[in-house]
C-alpha cells in the first residue's frame, strides 16, 4: 500500500509540474488587443544610422555622442512631442540626456529609457542602437495616442563601462533629478538590447544550469527582468506585452546580484527608490556578438524587434491608463 501511495504521490507531483509548465500557457491564453504596427524599415534605418553612420559612441568621444544625441532629438521632434534636454558634466566634458514627453501633465509619470552610448567605440547595433531605435519608434506610436498620464522617453549616455554603476551615468543623473524634484514615478522601463533572436537549438544561455528547461533553449523570446521587489510591475508588463502579439515573453524576478538582472539603466532608478524593470533579448546570454565588432545591423531581426516595440507600447498604455 505504501508503494502504491508513493507512486500516486509521484504521479500527482508530475501532473502538477506538467500543468504549471505546459498546460498553463494553454489554459491562460491572454486576451489579444489591437495595437498599431511598428515600422520595421524605420527601426532598421535608425539602427543603421547609429551603428554605421554615427559609430564609436563611447564616453571618451563626446563629440560622437553629441552627434547621436542630435539625431535622436531631431527624430523626437518629428513626433510633435515636447522635446528637451538634461545636460550634465563628467570630467569636464558635457553630455546630455535627450527627453520627449507625451500625454497630459500629471502628478505621477511613467519613464521609458534606453542608452545611446556603446562600449569601447564599437558599432553597438544591438547594444544599444536597437534600444534607441525601439524608443524612437515608440515615440512615433505614442504621438498618435491619447494618454491620461505623462509618459517620458529618455535617451541616455554613459551607461557602458567605465561609467556603469557610477553617478556619472545619464540615467543616474535623470533619476536623481526626478527625486530632487519630488516626482512620483509609476514605473521605469529600460530597453536594453531588443534586436537579436535565434531559433537555433541551444542558442539561449542562462546564469544558472537548469533554467533552460523552464525558459527554453532557443533565443526566440523577449524577457522582462526585475528584482523581487518589482514582481508586480514585471508581471503587469509581461501580461500587457503578451496581449499585443505572438512573440513569446518570459519574465524573471531575482536578486540584483544575479548576473544580468541589473545590467542596464533601470538600476539607476532602483537607487532612488523607484520601481523599474528591464526589457531585453538577454544580451550576452544569447547574442554572440555582444561587446564585439560583430555587433552590426545585419545581425538583427527587425520583424521581431517591431513586435517588441508593439509589446512595449501595449505595456506603456496599460501603465499610463491604470488607476
Order of alpha helices (4+ residues) and beta strands (2+ residues): alpha-alpha-alpha-alpha-beta-beta-beta-alpha-beta-alpha-beta-alpha-beta-alpha-beta-alpha-beta-alpha
